[in-house]
Amino acid sequence: MKKILLLEDDQLLNETLQLFLEREGYSVDVALTLQEAEELTFENSYDLYLFDINLPKGSGLELLEYLRLADDKTDTIFITALTDLTSIAKGFELGAIDYIKKPFHPQELLIRLKSKFSSSVITLGNVVFDQEAEVIRVDNEVVDIGLTQYKIFKKLILHRGSVVNKVDLLELLEYPSDNALRVSITKIKQRLGVKIKNIRAKGYMIE
């Protein structure tokens, strides 16, 4: 399930979008203020940020700039009532992937989200996994982790945020054993610098 952080100070729009997106299968955390959004980014990992630009005490642009300085590379779509091209340009300079202008129909946002998440490229911090090309890059450099580790990483990243059963991962090994799986997981973490959690008696997961 893809996880989204929505920053929107209009409470009605905030609640409407959360309900709509959750009905479409997304997990949505909401914030009404910059401070709430900032705290949530520290406590959680997200697949996408939806940030309003114009807020009572600041701007979504300011928050994204702050997050980028903290090496947070999460994809971001801006929501704006502004027609100010300077603000829109600033958003793209900070790495926003799109923006949507108020007023809009929730279906328009859904179309943009589906387009983003249907991409064959998955980004996790400084790690980029291209499913179509079957390539993993770290800091834009291609990294070869071996076929077995690649299969395990692919399984985990495609189910990011969910626990992958240990039995399913063992099936990817040439000579399955708990120790061999632990060794493979350790190699992946060392080579890619990703955090993989061992969920006792269940399996493993990438948040």
Secondary structure as UniProt FT lines:
FT   STRAND          3..7
FT   HELIX           11..23
FT   TURN            24..25
FT   STRAND          27..31
FT   HELIX           34..43
FT   STRAND          48..52
FT   STRAND          54..55
FT   TURN            56..57
FT   STRAND          58..59
FT   HELIX           60..69
FT   TURN            70..71
FT   STRAND          76..80
FT   HELIX           85..93
FT   TURN            94..95
FT   STRAND          98..101
FT   HELIX           106..117
FT   STRAND          121..124
FT   TURN            125..126
FT   STRAND          127..130
FT   TURN            131..134
FT   STRAND          135..138
FT   TURN            139..140
FT   STRAND          141..142
FT   HELIX           147..158
FT   TURN            159..161
FT   STRAND          164..165
FT   HELIX           166..170
FT   TURN            171..172
FT   HELIX           178..192
FT   STRAND          196..199
FT   TURN            200..202
FT   STRAND          203..206
//
